Amino acid sequence: MATTAVKSKGVALKKKGKSEVEREVLEARLEDLERKLDRLRGLYESFFMGIERAPPNVPRRELNRLVIETQQIMITNASLRFRFQSILQRWVLFTTYWNRTLREMEAGTYRRDVARAQRHMADKVGTITEEDALRLGIPASRVKAFIERQNRLAAVRGAGAGGGVVKRPGAPAGPGQPVGDIPGISDDIQGVYQRYLDTHRRVGDPRPALTLDKITERLRAQVPKILAEKNCRKVKLDIAVEDGKVRLKAWPVGD
């Protein structure tokens, strides 16, 4: 009887020891996953900022392998299972963000690159060159796609201003851009337009900036409708930023 009790106690201790070992091994694996995920995040940010010349594909493949292997393990401990699910959620969010950013880079629409170019183009007449892009810190691997898109947008912007000549964003209105007074607007339209251009460059709106001619044309069509619908005599112009896009809005005001 006593011998049987001792044996049962020994088996229980043996099982407990094995469980503790498995827990420690799993904790070490999860710590390794967290450490490698944080490191990979830093490597991608360095690449996106132009510090690294190539994306960290090898560390990403290694981490992906570890994640898949861990998914095959049956984790019975609730706290460890929750911890792994949190790591898995971060992994999915990061990979989605990395993939989207890489596609933007390939298409020349990455917001950081676009913002640099718009600041540069504000002080430079004409198109952006490969040397310009490299000086701005655009990595050589994505310079070609980037300058093609920027020069295409600059050409569209210039053609919209009339004469087919690429104009520097923010340049004052010329003979091809008549302004004139619009009934119901007391604001200085050229001043509001300059604020629009400044905001457009500051936030890095990926869309081409509208010309003063185009904005004036839209206001001539929209303001009378607002005055009639809101039963007011004046509107106030304002600059709004929605989802990274700059818009010029007309708000009804009292007499």
SULMO-V908633 format. One record per run of one state. SS is the DSSP state (alpha for helix, beta for strand, coil for the rest). FROM is the first residue (numbers start at 1). LEN is the number of residues. Records with the same first field share a line. If there is no record, write none. Layout:
SS=FROM-LEN ; FROM-LEN
This chain:
coil=1-1 ; 49-8 ; 72-6 ; 108-3 ; 122-8 ; 136-4 ; 161-24 ; 186-3 ; 204-8 ; 231-3 ; 243-2 ; 254-2
alpha=2-47 ; 57-15 ; 78-30 ; 111-11 ; 130-6 ; 140-21 ; 189-15 ; 212-19
beta=185-1 ; 234-9 ; 245-9
